[in-house]
Amino acid sequence: MYFTDRGIEELVTRRGEEEVSLTWLAERLREFVDLNPEFETPVERLATWLARLDDEDEDE
């Protein structure tokens, strides 16, 4: 188990029943980076990975 799994588990436990839009998620990511600029690169990588998930299926 990675250290980040704890945060993911907390997210699921606290907010797992909610539905959110990708626009809402993008705004929260922007807020997070504004407050924590040292995480700009990992957040950018996560956002890019999420945005391109379906692209992998098209290559097959």
C-alpha positions in Angstrom: 0.0 0.0 0.0 1.3 3.4 -0.9 1.2 6.3 1.5 -1.3 8.1 -0.9 -3.7 5.2 -0.4 -4.6 6.6 3.0 -5.8 9.9 1.4 -7.7 8.1 -1.3 -9.4 5.9 1.3 -10.3 8.9 3.3 -11.8 10.6 0.2 -13.9 7.5 -0.5 -15.0 7.2 3.1 -15.9 10.9 3.5 -17.2 11.7 0.0 -17.7 8.4 -1.8 -21.5 8.8 -2.1 -21.2 12.2 -3.8 -21.3 12.9 -7.6 -19.2 15.7 -8.9 -18.5 17.1 -12.3 -15.1 17.2 -13.9 -15.4 21.0 -13.9 -15.7 20.9 -10.1 -12.7 18.6 -9.8 -10.6 20.8 -12.1 -11.5 23.9 -9.9 -10.5 22.0 -6.8 -7.2 20.9 -8.4 -6.5 24.6 -9.4 -7.2 25.7 -5.8 -4.9 23.0 -4.4 -2.1 24.1 -6.7 -2.6 27.7 -5.8 -2.3 26.8 -2.1 0.5 24.3 -2.7 2.6 25.3 -5.8 5.2 22.7 -5.1 2.6 20.1 -6.2 2.0 21.7 -9.6 3.9 19.0 -11.6 2.1 16.0 -9.9 -1.3 17.6 -10.3 -0.6 18.4 -13.9 0.5 14.7 -14.5 -2.7 13.4 -12.8 -4.9 15.8 -14.8 -3.2 14.8 -18.1 -3.5 11.1 -17.2 -7.2 11.4 -16.4 -7.8 13.4 -19.6 -6.1 10.8 -21.8 -7.5 7.6 -20.3 -9.8 6.9 -23.2 -7.0 7.6 -25.7 -5.4 4.3 -24.7 -8.5 2.4 -25.7 -8.6 4.0 -29.2 -5.0 2.7 -29.9 -6.0 -0.9 -29.5 
